C-alpha cells in the first residue's frame, strides 16, 4: 500500500515542465524585486516584478516598465538570463547543466526532455540537447557580432552589451529591447531603415521559431528536402507562407508612402515579428485596423513546436486546414506530403485551437470591461500575451492589477502549452475503455 502511495506521488513529465517554469518565474521575480535590480535603487513591487519575470521566462516581451530606463545593469542581466532559460526551455537548461556536470541522465529526465522539445522518441534526446545548446550559443554570438558595430557606433562600448542582449532576445523570440533611452517603449523604430539590424533580427527570429527538430533535419539532410521529416516540411512550408503573404499585404497597403528600401524592410519585419518575437520597427498604433487584425492572427498562430516561440503553433493550424481539406475532398484522413495524419492529432489540434480562441477572447472582454478600453486594443494585447509575442498598442503599463494578472496567466499558458497543462492536471486518471452508444448529430 505504501509503495502504491509513493508511486502515485511521482510527478509526470508535464507536471515537471509546468513546475519548472513556475519556479524560474518566481525566482526571477524575487531577484527583480531587489533594489539593486532597478536603476533608481528602489524595491520593485512583487506584481511588477512577477509580470516582468513571467514575460521574460515566457519569452513574451510585454513590459510594465521600460527595460532600458527602469532596470539597472543587474536587472537587465537577470532579464536576459530569464529570456535565455525560457527560450531554450527550463528542462533543456536543466539537462544541459546535468550533462556539463557529468551526471547520468535518467530515463525520467530523458522522457521529460522529450516532451519539452517535442521530440518524436526518447532515443537520442541527450545528443539533441547538446546540439541545441551548441547551436544556440553559436547563433546568438554570431548575431551579436553582426549587430555590435551598429550599436557601438551609436552607444559606444555599451553597444557590445546591447548587441548581445538584442541577439538573445531576438533568437529566443522575446522582444525585450534596450532602446528606451532614446524614447520609452520605442523598440527598433529608430532602426527601421537599417538593413544590418533588420535582417539580422529577422533571421534570428525565424531560426529560433522553426524548432529544434527542424534544425536537426537541416543539419542532417542539408538540401535533400525529400529526406526531411514530414513535420519539418510542414513547418518550413507554413513559415514561408505566413512570412510572405502578410509582407506583400503590408508592402502594398500599409507602407506605400515610404522609400523603397524602408518600405521593403518594414513590410518584411512586421510580417516576421508577430511570429512571437515582439520587436517592431513601425508605430503599430498608426496602422490600419485591417493590418492590426492580420498581426493578431499571426500572433495567435505563433511559431513551431519545440522552438523558442509560442502561440498555438504552425503545425496546429496546418493540421486543422488539412482536416478541413479532407472533408471538402471527401477523403477519410488529413494528410501532408503523402503521409496520413492520425485522428488523435486532429483532435489535439482542435482542442488547442478552441482553448486559445476561448482564452484570447474572454481575456480581452474582461480587460475591456474593467479598463473601459476599445475591444480591438484589448484583443491585440491578449493575443500578444497568449501568443507570447510582446507587441502592444501601448496599454500594458497603464493596466490595473486584475488585467495584469490576466495577462500573466495568458503568457504562462501560451508558453507551457495548453495540452501540457491539461495532461498535467489529468495525469494519473485511467483512460476509459468502454464506448457509449453511437448517435448522429448534424453540424454546420
GUZA-193288 format. One record per residue (C-alpha): residue number from 1; residue in one letter; x, y, z. Coordinates in pm, whole numbers, plus 32768, in hexadecimal, padded with zeros to 4 digits. Last residue first. Layout:
REM residues N
+-----+------+------+------+------+
| seq | type |    X |    Y |    Z |
+-----+------+------+------+------+
| NUM |    A |    X |    Y |    Z |
...
+-----+------+------+------+------+
***
This chain:
REM residues 444
+-----+------+------+------+------+
| seq | type |    X |    Y |    Z |
+-----+------+------+------+------+
| 444 |    X | 7712 | 8906 | 7063 |
| 443 |    X | 76F1 | 87DC | 714A |
| 442 |    X | 75E5 | 86CE | 7159 |
| 441 |    X | 75FD | 85CE | 7270 |
| 440 |    X | 7607 | 8454 | 723E |
| 439 |    X | 75E8 | 8355 | 7356 |
| 438 |    X | 76E4 | 8254 | 73C9 |
| 437 |    X | 76B7 | 819C | 7515 |
| 436 |    X | 77CB | 81E2 | 7610 |
| 435 |    X | 791C | 8136 | 7603 |
| 434 |    X | 79D3 | 8093 | 7726 |
| 433 |    X | 7B4B | 80B9 | 773A |
| 432 |    X | 7B51 | 81E9 | 781B |
| 431 |    X | 7CAF | 8272 | 784A |
| 430 |    X | 7D3A | 824B | 79AC |
| 429 |    X | 7D74 | 838D | 7A62 |
| 428 |    X | 7ED7 | 83BA | 7AE0 |
| 427 |    X | 7F14 | 84F6 | 7A1D |
| 426 |    X | 7DDC | 85CB | 79F0 |
| 425 |    X | 7E73 | 871A | 7A57 |
| 424 |    X | 7FC8 | 86E6 | 79B8 |
| 423 |    X | 7F24 | 866C | 7876 |
| 422 |    X | 7E4C | 87A5 | 786C |
| 421 |    X | 7F6B | 8895 | 78B6 |
| 420 |    X | 804D | 87F0 | 77B2 |
| 419 |    X | 7F2C | 87F1 | 76BA |
| 418 |    X | 7F07 | 8969 | 76DA |
| 417 |    X | 8072 | 89C2 | 76AE |
| 416 |    X | 818A | 8A20 | 779E |
| 415 |    X | 81C1 | 8B70 | 76F5 |
| 414 |    X | 805F | 8BDD | 769C |
| 413 |    X | 7FD1 | 8B74 | 77EC |
| 412 |    X | 80DB | 8C3C | 78A5 |
| 411 |    X | 80A0 | 8D6E | 77CB |
| 410 |    X | 7F26 | 8D50 | 77F2 |
| 409 |    X | 7F40 | 8D38 | 796D |
| 408 |    X | 8024 | 8E68 | 797F |
| 407 |    X | 7F38 | 8F26 | 7895 |
| 406 |    X | 7E12 | 8EDD | 797C |
| 405 |    X | 7EE1 | 8F45 | 7AAB |
| 404 |    X | 7F2F | 908D | 79FB |
| 403 |    X | 7DBE | 90CB | 79BC |
| 402 |    X | 7D69 | 9087 | 7B29 |
| 401 |    X | 7E7A | 9172 | 7BA9 |
| 400 |    X | 7E2B | 929C | 7AC9 |
| 399 |    X | 7EAD | 92E4 | 796C |
| 398 |    X | 7F6F | 9421 | 7916 |
| 397 |    X | 80BE | 937B | 78C8 |
| 396 |    X | 8011 | 9284 | 77DA |
| 395 |    X | 7F4C | 9385 | 770E |
| 394 |    X | 8048 | 93DF | 75FF |
| 393 |    X | 7FBF | 9334 | 74CA |
| 392 |    X | 8093 | 9209 | 7521 |
| 391 |    X | 8177 | 9105 | 7486 |
| 390 |    X | 8204 | 9014 | 7588 |
| 389 |    X | 81D8 | 8ECC | 74D0 |
| 388 |    X | 818E | 8DB8 | 75C9 |
| 387 |    X | 8060 | 8D4F | 74F5 |
| 386 |    X | 7F88 | 8D5C | 762F |
| 385 |    X | 8010 | 8EB5 | 7683 |
| 384 |    X | 8013 | 8F50 | 7527 |
| 383 |    X | 7EB9 | 8ECA | 74DE |
| 382 |    X | 7E48 | 8F5D | 762C |
| 381 |    X | 7ED6 | 90B5 | 75D3 |
| 380 |    X | 7E4E | 90C1 | 746E |
| 379 |    X | 7CF8 | 9050 | 74E7 |
| 378 |    X | 7D02 | 9168 | 75EB |
| 377 |    X | 7D47 | 926F | 74E2 |
| 376 |    X | 7C36 | 91E6 | 7401 |
| 375 |    X | 7B3F | 91E8 | 7523 |
| 374 |    X | 7B6E | 935B | 756A |
| 373 |    X | 7BC6 | 93A2 | 76D8 |
| 372 |    X | 7AEB | 93CB | 780C |
| 371 |    X | 7BF8 | 9332 | 78ED |
| 370 |    X | 7B1D | 922F | 7997 |
| 369 |    X | 7A32 | 91ED | 7873 |
| 368 |    X | 7B43 | 91E4 | 776A |
| 367 |    X | 7C1E | 910E | 784A |
| 366 |    X | 7B04 | 9012 | 787B |
| 365 |    X | 7AAF | 9004 | 7709 |
| 364 |    X | 7C1D | 8FE2 | 76A3 |
| 363 |    X | 7C54 | 8EC0 | 7793 |
| 362 |    X | 7B19 | 8E13 | 7717 |
| 361 |    X | 7B86 | 8E34 | 75AB |
| 360 |    X | 7CEC | 8DB4 | 75D0 |
| 359 |    X | 7C87 | 8CAA | 76CE |
| 358 |    X | 7B79 | 8C1B | 75EB |
| 357 |    X | 7C4A | 8C38 | 74AB |
| 356 |    X | 7D75 | 8B8D | 754C |
| 355 |    X | 7CA6 | 8A75 | 75E3 |
| 354 |    X | 7BE3 | 8A34 | 74A1 |
| 353 |    X | 7D22 | 8A24 | 73D0 |
| 352 |    X | 7DCE | 893D | 74C7 |
| 351 |    X | 7CA2 | 8852 | 74CD |
| 350 |    X | 7C85 | 884E | 7351 |
| 349 |    X | 7DF8 | 87FF | 7331 |
| 348 |    X | 7DE0 | 86E8 | 7434 |
| 347 |    X | 7CB4 | 8651 | 7380 |
| 346 |    X | 7D6C | 8661 | 7230 |
| 345 |    X | 7E99 | 85B7 | 72CD |
| 344 |    X | 7DB8 | 84A4 | 735E |
| 343 |    X | 7D22 | 846C | 7204 |
| 342 |    X | 7E79 | 840E | 717E |
| 341 |    X | 7F11 | 84D1 | 705D |
| 340 |    X | 7F5E | 840A | 6F20 |
| 339 |    X | 80A4 | 843E | 6E62 |
| 338 |    X | 80C2 | 8487 | 6CED |
| 337 |    X | 814D | 85E5 | 6D21 |
| 336 |    X | 8046 | 8641 | 6E22 |
| 335 |    X | 7F01 | 858D | 6E79 |
| 334 |    X | 7DAC | 85B1 | 6F1C |
| 333 |    X | 7CE5 | 846E | 6F14 |
| 332 |    X | 7BAE | 83D6 | 6E75 |
| 331 |    X | 7BA6 | 84A5 | 6D38 |
| 330 |    X | 7A6B | 8553 | 6CC1 |
| 329 |    X | 7B2C | 8670 | 6C1A |
| 328 |    X | 7A84 | 8778 | 6CF2 |
| 327 |    X | 7AA4 | 869E | 6E28 |
| 326 |    X | 7C16 | 8658 | 6DE2 |
| 325 |    X | 7C4A | 87CD | 6DAF |
| 324 |    X | 7BB9 | 8816 | 6F05 |
| 323 |    X | 7CA6 | 8719 | 6FA3 |
| 322 |    X | 7DCA | 87B3 | 6EE4 |
| 321 |    X | 7D68 | 890D | 6F5E |
| 320 |    X | 7D56 | 888F | 70C4 |
| 319 |    X | 7EA6 | 87DD | 70A5 |
| 318 |    X | 7F4B | 8918 | 7018 |
| 317 |    X | 7EC1 | 89EE | 7134 |
| 316 |    X | 7F52 | 8904 | 723A |
| 315 |    X | 8097 | 88DD | 7178 |
| 314 |    X | 80D0 | 8A55 | 7174 |
| 313 |    X | 80BD | 8A6F | 72EE |
| 312 |    X | 7FAC | 8AD5 | 73E8 |
| 311 |    X | 8092 | 8BF3 | 744A |
| 310 |    X | 81F0 | 8BE4 | 74DC |
| 309 |    X | 834D | 8BF9 | 744A |
| 308 |    X | 849B | 8B71 | 74C8 |
| 307 |    X | 8459 | 8A32 | 7407 |
| 306 |    X | 83DC | 88D2 | 7452 |
| 305 |    X | 829D | 8905 | 738D |
| 304 |    X | 8292 | 8A24 | 7290 |
| 303 |    X | 8257 | 8B9A | 72A5 |
| 302 |    X | 8128 | 8C71 | 72EF |
| 301 |    X | 7FCB | 8C30 | 7267 |
| 300 |    X | 7F2C | 8D22 | 7360 |
| 299 |    X | 802A | 8E31 | 7312 |
| 298 |    X | 7FF3 | 8E09 | 719A |
| 297 |    X | 7E7D | 8E37 | 71C8 |
| 296 |    X | 7EAE | 8F6D | 72A1 |
| 295 |    X | 7FA0 | 8FFA | 719D |
| 294 |    X | 7E99 | 8FCD | 708E |
| 293 |    X | 7D9B | 9074 | 7173 |
| 292 |    X | 7E87 | 919C | 71A4 |
| 291 |    X | 7EB3 | 91B9 | 702C |
| 290 |    X | 7D3A | 91C8 | 6FF9 |
| 289 |    X | 7D1D | 92C3 | 7118 |
| 288 |    X | 7E0E | 93A9 | 705F |
| 287 |    X | 7F6A | 93ED | 70E8 |
| 286 |    X | 7FA7 | 9528 | 71B4 |
| 285 |    X | 7FA0 | 9473 | 7305 |
| 284 |    X | 80A2 | 937C | 7281 |
| 283 |    X | 81AC | 9489 | 725C |
| 282 |    X | 82A3 | 93D3 | 717C |
| 281 |    X | 83EF | 9323 | 71C1 |
| 280 |    X | 835B | 9226 | 72B2 |
| 279 |    X | 83EB | 911C | 7398 |
| 278 |    X | 82FF | 901F | 7435 |
| 277 |    X | 8391 | 8ED4 | 73BC |
| 276 |    X | 825F | 8DEF | 73CB |
| 275 |    X | 822C | 8DBE | 7250 |
| 274 |    X | 81AD | 8F24 | 7263 |
| 273 |    X | 8315 | 8F91 | 7210 |
| 272 |    X | 8334 | 8EF8 | 70B5 |
| 271 |    X | 821C | 8FA9 | 6FF9 |
| 270 |    X | 8263 | 90FC | 7099 |
| 269 |    X | 83D1 | 90CB | 7039 |
| 268 |    X | 8388 | 9072 | 6ED0 |
| 267 |    X | 82A8 | 91A0 | 6E90 |
| 266 |    X | 8393 | 9286 | 6F50 |
| 265 |    X | 84C5 | 9211 | 6E8E |
| 264 |    X | 841B | 922C | 6D3A |
| 263 |    X | 8395 | 938A | 6D82 |
| 262 |    X | 84E1 | 93F8 | 6E13 |
| 261 |    X | 8593 | 9397 | 6CD2 |
| 260 |    X | 8487 | 9429 | 6BEC |
| 259 |    X | 8459 | 9579 | 6C9A |
| 258 |    X | 8315 | 9585 | 6D66 |
| 257 |    X | 81B9 | 95EF | 6CF6 |
| 256 |    X | 813B | 9491 | 6CA0 |
| 255 |    X | 817B | 940C | 6DFD |
| 254 |    X | 8028 | 9378 | 6E57 |
| 253 |    X | 7F71 | 92FF | 6D1F |
| 252 |    X | 8070 | 9288 | 6C20 |
| 251 |    X | 8196 | 9220 | 6CFA |
| 250 |    X | 80BE | 91B6 | 6E22 |
| 249 |    X | 7FF9 | 90C8 | 6D43 |
| 248 |    X | 8133 | 9037 | 6CA4 |
| 247 |    X | 81CB | 9005 | 6DFE |
| 246 |    X | 808D | 8F5A | 6E77 |
| 245 |    X | 80A8 | 8E59 | 6D5A |
| 244 |    X | 8222 | 8E24 | 6D73 |
| 243 |    X | 8258 | 8DCF | 6EE0 |
| 242 |    X | 812B | 8CF0 | 6F20 |
| 241 |    X | 816A | 8C2C | 6DDE |
| 240 |    X | 82DD | 8BF6 | 6E26 |
| 239 |    X | 8295 | 8B88 | 6F8B |
| 238 |    X | 817F | 8AA0 | 6F19 |
| 237 |    X | 8263 | 89F1 | 6E1C |
| 236 |    X | 8387 | 89D9 | 6F10 |
| 235 |    X | 82AC | 894C | 7024 |
| 234 |    X | 81F9 | 8854 | 6F41 |
| 233 |    X | 8342 | 87D4 | 6EB2 |
| 232 |    X | 83D5 | 87B5 | 7010 |
| 231 |    X | 82A6 | 86EE | 7084 |
| 230 |    X | 82C2 | 85FE | 6F5D |
| 229 |    X | 8424 | 85B4 | 6FC7 |
| 228 |    X | 8525 | 8621 | 6EC8 |
| 227 |    X | 85B5 | 852C | 6DC9 |
| 226 |    X | 84F8 | 85CA | 6CA4 |
| 225 |    X | 8599 | 8716 | 6CFC |
| 224 |    X | 86F8 | 86A1 | 6CA4 |
| 223 |    X | 8790 | 87FD | 6CCC |
| 222 |    X | 883C | 87B2 | 6E18 |
| 221 |    X | 87C8 | 865D | 6E97 |
| 220 |    X | 8863 | 864D | 6FF1 |
| 219 |    X | 888C | 87BE | 7046 |
| 218 |    X | 873F | 881F | 6FAA |
| 217 |    X | 868D | 8701 | 705B |
| 216 |    X | 872D | 875B | 71A8 |
| 215 |    X | 86C8 | 88C5 | 717B |
| 214 |    X | 8564 | 884E | 7137 |
| 213 |    X | 8572 | 8787 | 7278 |
| 212 |    X | 85D9 | 88BF | 733A |
| 211 |    X | 84B6 | 8991 | 72C3 |
| 210 |    X | 8462 | 8A8A | 71B0 |
| 209 |    X | 844A | 8BB5 | 729C |
| 208 |    X | 85B5 | 8BE7 | 7302 |
| 207 |    X | 8628 | 8BEA | 7198 |
| 206 |    X | 850F | 8CD8 | 7135 |
| 205 |    X | 854E | 8DCC | 7252 |
| 204 |    X | 86C8 | 8DC9 | 721F |
| 203 |    X | 8699 | 8E02 | 70A8 |
| 202 |    X | 85B1 | 8F2A | 70E9 |
| 201 |    X | 86A2 | 8FC4 | 71E6 |
| 200 |    X | 87C7 | 8FA7 | 70F6 |
| 199 |    X | 8703 | 902E | 6FCC |
| 198 |    X | 867D | 915C | 7086 |
| 197 |    X | 87C0 | 91B6 | 713B |
| 196 |    X | 8899 | 919D | 7002 |
| 195 |    X | 879E | 9243 | 6F19 |
| 194 |    X | 8769 | 9379 | 6FEE |
| 193 |    X | 862F | 942D | 6F74 |
| 192 |    X | 854C | 93E4 | 709E |
| 191 |    X | 866D | 9413 | 7191 |
| 190 |    X | 85CC | 9524 | 7267 |
| 189 |    X | 848D | 9453 | 7278 |
| 188 |    X | 854A | 9331 | 731B |
| 187 |    X | 8488 | 932E | 7468 |
| 186 |    X | 8406 | 948E | 74BB |
| 185 |    X | 837F | 9433 | 7615 |
| 184 |    X | 8417 | 9571 | 76A4 |
| 183 |    X | 84D2 | 9648 | 75A9 |
| 182 |    X | 8648 | 965A | 7576 |
| 181 |    X | 86A2 | 95B1 | 76BF |
| 180 |    X | 8588 | 94BD | 7675 |
| 179 |    X | 866C | 9406 | 7584 |
| 178 |    X | 86BD | 92E4 | 766A |
| 177 |    X | 85CE | 91E3 | 75D4 |
| 176 |    X | 84F8 | 90BD | 7641 |
| 175 |    X | 8453 | 900D | 7517 |
| 174 |    X | 8469 | 8EA9 | 759C |
| 173 |    X | 8488 | 8DD1 | 7464 |
| 172 |    X | 85AB | 8D15 | 7504 |
| 171 |    X | 8684 | 8D70 | 73DA |
| 170 |    X | 8614 | 8EDB | 73ED |
| 169 |    X | 8649 | 8F05 | 7564 |
| 168 |    X | 879A | 8E57 | 755C |
| 167 |    X | 880E | 8F32 | 743A |
| 166 |    X | 8779 | 9069 | 74DB |
| 165 |    X | 8837 | 902E | 761E |
| 164 |    X | 897F | 8FDC | 756D |
| 163 |    X | 896E | 9112 | 7490 |
| 162 |    X | 890E | 91ED | 75B7 |
| 161 |    X | 8A34 | 916D | 7684 |
| 160 |    X | 8B24 | 91B9 | 7566 |
| 159 |    X | 8A7B | 930D | 752C |
| 158 |    X | 8ADC | 9374 | 768C |
| 157 |    X | 8C37 | 93B5 | 75FB |
| 156 |    X | 8BB0 | 94DE | 7537 |
| 155 |    X | 8A39 | 950E | 7514 |
| 154 |    X | 89F8 | 9565 | 73A5 |
| 153 |    X | 8B2E | 94DC | 72F7 |
| 152 |    X | 8B43 | 93C4 | 73F9 |
| 151 |    X | 89D9 | 9366 | 73A1 |
| 150 |    X | 8A25 | 934F | 722D |
| 149 |    X | 8B74 | 929D | 725B |
| 148 |    X | 8AD6 | 91A5 | 7354 |
| 147 |    X | 89BE | 912B | 7271 |
| 146 |    X | 8A8A | 9026 | 71B1 |
| 145 |    X | 8B4C | 8FB2 | 72E5 |
| 144 |    X | 8A0A | 8F92 | 73B1 |
| 143 |    X | 8963 | 8EBD | 72A5 |
| 142 |    X | 8A95 | 8DDB | 7296 |
| 141 |    X | 8A94 | 8DBA | 7411 |
| 140 |    X | 8923 | 8D5B | 740D |
| 139 |    X | 8953 | 8C60 | 72F3 |
| 138 |    X | 8A80 | 8BB7 | 7393 |
| 137 |    X | 89E4 | 8BA1 | 74EE |
| 136 |    X | 889C | 8B15 | 746B |
| 135 |    X | 894A | 8A18 | 738A |
| 134 |    X | 8A1B | 8990 | 74A7 |
| 133 |    X | 88F6 | 8974 | 7598 |
| 132 |    X | 880B | 88D7 | 7498 |
| 131 |    X | 8912 | 87DA | 7424 |
| 130 |    X | 8954 | 8770 | 758B |
| 129 |    X | 87DF | 8742 | 75BF |
| 128 |    X | 87C6 | 8674 | 7480 |
| 127 |    X | 88D2 | 8587 | 7500 |
| 126 |    X | 8813 | 8565 | 7648 |
| 125 |    X | 86CC | 8527 | 758D |
| 124 |    X | 8763 | 8418 | 74AC |
| 123 |    X | 8664 | 8311 | 750D |
| 122 |    X | 8537 | 839D | 75C4 |
| 121 |    X | 8464 | 83B5 | 7488 |
| 120 |    X | 83AC | 84B0 | 73A9 |
| 119 |    X | 8448 | 85E0 | 7458 |
| 118 |    X | 8355 | 86F0 | 74C1 |
| 117 |    X | 846A | 87B9 | 756D |
| 116 |    X | 83D6 | 87AC | 76CB |
| 115 |    X | 8329 | 865A | 769F |
| 114 |    X | 846E | 85AD | 763D |
| 113 |    X | 8527 | 865F | 7755 |
| 112 |    X | 842D | 85D3 | 784F |
| 111 |    X | 8466 | 8474 | 77C3 |
| 110 |    X | 85DF | 84A2 | 77D6 |
| 109 |    X | 85C3 | 8518 | 793D |
| 108 |    X | 84ED | 83E9 | 7993 |
| 107 |    X | 85E7 | 8302 | 78E8 |
| 106 |    X | 86FD | 8393 | 79BF |
| 105 |    X | 8814 | 8471 | 793F |
| 104 |    X | 8960 | 8416 | 79DF |
| 103 |    X | 8A16 | 853A | 7A7D |
| 102 |    X | 8B4E | 85C5 | 79D9 |
| 101 |    X | 8B1E | 872B | 7A54 |
| 100 |    X | 8AFD | 87A0 | 78EB |
|  99 |    X | 89F0 | 869B | 78A4 |
|  98 |    X | 892B | 86FD | 79DC |
|  97 |    X | 8943 | 886D | 797B |
|  96 |    X | 88BE | 8818 | 7820 |
|  95 |    X | 87A1 | 874E | 78BA |
|  94 |    X | 873A | 887C | 798C |
|  93 |    X | 8756 | 8969 | 7862 |
|  92 |    X | 8680 | 8888 | 7789 |
|  91 |    X | 8583 | 885E | 78A3 |
|  90 |    X | 855A | 89D5 | 78CF |
|  89 |    X | 852B | 8A09 | 775B |
|  88 |    X | 861A | 8AA2 | 7660 |
|  87 |    X | 854F | 8BE1 | 7652 |
|  86 |    X | 84F2 | 8BE6 | 77C1 |
|  85 |    X | 8655 | 8BB1 | 783B |
|  84 |    X | 86E0 | 8CB4 | 774A |
|  83 |    X | 85CD | 8DAF | 7798 |
|  82 |    X | 8607 | 8D7F | 790E |
|  81 |    X | 877B | 8DB9 | 78D6 |
|  80 |    X | 8730 | 8EF7 | 7813 |
|  79 |    X | 8645 | 8F74 | 7924 |
|  78 |    X | 874A | 8F33 | 7A31 |
|  77 |    X | 884F | 8FEF | 7964 |
|  76 |    X | 875D | 9113 | 7935 |
|  75 |    X | 8721 | 9122 | 7AAB |
|  74 |    X | 8896 | 911A | 7AF0 |
|  73 |    X | 88D3 | 9234 | 79F8 |
|  72 |    X | 87BD | 92F8 | 7A9F |
|  71 |    X | 864E | 92E1 | 7A3C |
|  70 |    X | 856F | 940F | 7A06 |
|  69 |    X | 8605 | 94C2 | 78D9 |
|  68 |    X | 8666 | 93A6 | 77F1 |
|  67 |    X | 8554 | 92AB | 7843 |
|  66 |    X | 8436 | 93A7 | 7839 |
|  65 |    X | 834F | 9345 | 7955 |
|  64 |    X | 8204 | 928A | 7938 |
|  63 |    X | 828C | 91A3 | 782D |
|  62 |    X | 8208 | 90B5 | 7723 |
|  61 |    X | 8331 | 9000 | 768A |
|  60 |    X | 82A5 | 8E9F | 7675 |
|  59 |    X | 83C2 | 8DAB | 76A9 |
|  58 |    X | 82FB | 8CE7 | 77AF |
|  57 |    X | 8428 | 8D0E | 7896 |
|  56 |    X | 8440 | 8E83 | 7845 |
|  55 |    X | 82CC | 8ED6 | 7854 |
|  54 |    X | 82A5 | 8E0C | 7993 |
|  53 |    X | 83CE | 8EC2 | 7A30 |
|  52 |    X | 8346 | 9016 | 79C8 |
|  51 |    X | 81E8 | 8FCC | 7A4D |
|  50 |    X | 8273 | 8F39 | 7B90 |
|  49 |    X | 8351 | 9069 | 7BC6 |
|  48 |    X | 822C | 9155 | 7B8C |
|  47 |    X | 814C | 9088 | 7C72 |
|  46 |    X | 8259 | 9068 | 7D7E |
|  45 |    X | 8295 | 91DE | 7D8C |
|  44 |    X | 83F0 | 9255 | 7D2C |
|  43 |    X | 84D5 | 92BB | 7E49 |
|  42 |    X | 858E | 93FB | 7DF7 |
|  41 |    X | 86F6 | 9424 | 7D85 |
|  40 |    X | 869B | 9522 | 7C79 |
|  39 |    X | 871B | 9442 | 7B60 |
|  38 |    X | 8660 | 9315 | 7BE6 |
|  37 |    X | 86FE | 91BF | 7C20 |
|  36 |    X | 87CF | 9234 | 7D48 |
|  35 |    X | 868E | 9280 | 7E09 |
|  34 |    X | 8637 | 910A | 7DF9 |
|  33 |    X | 84DB | 90C4 | 7D70 |
|  32 |    X | 8574 | 9043 | 7C2B |
|  31 |    X | 8616 | 8F25 | 7CEA |
|  30 |    X | 84CA | 8EC1 | 7D8A |
|  29 |    X | 841C | 8ECB | 7C36 |
|  28 |    X | 852A | 8DF3 | 7B97 |
|  27 |    X | 850A | 8CF0 | 7CAB |
|  26 |    X | 8390 | 8CE9 | 7C77 |
|  25 |    X | 83AD | 8CCA | 7AFC |
|  24 |    X | 84B6 | 8BB8 | 7B1C |
|  23 |    X | 83D6 | 8AF3 | 7C08 |
|  22 |    X | 82A2 | 8B17 | 7B28 |
|  21 |    X | 8363 | 8AA0 | 79F4 |
|  20 |    X | 83E5 | 896F | 7AAD |
|  19 |    X | 8292 | 8927 | 7B49 |
|  18 |    X | 81F2 | 891F | 79F0 |
|  17 |    X | 8300 | 8843 | 7955 |
|  16 |    X | 8302 | 8757 | 7A82 |
|  15 |    X | 8188 | 8734 | 7A70 |
|  14 |    X | 8198 | 86D7 | 78FE |
|  13 |    X | 82AB | 85D6 | 793A |
|  12 |    X | 81DA | 8532 | 7A4A |
|  11 |    X | 821F | 8563 | 7BBA |
|  10 |    X | 8240 | 8437 | 7C9C |
|   9 |    X | 8149 | 843B | 7DBE |
|   8 |    X | 8085 | 8318 | 7D2B |
|   7 |    X | 81B0 | 8233 | 7D50 |
|   6 |    X | 81DE | 829F | 7EB8 |
|   5 |    X | 8078 | 823B | 7F07 |
|   4 |    X | 8096 | 80ED | 7E53 |
|   3 |    X | 81D2 | 809F | 7F16 |
|   2 |    X | 811B | 80ED | 805B |
|   1 |    X | 8000 | 8000 | 8000 |
+-----+------+------+------+------+
***
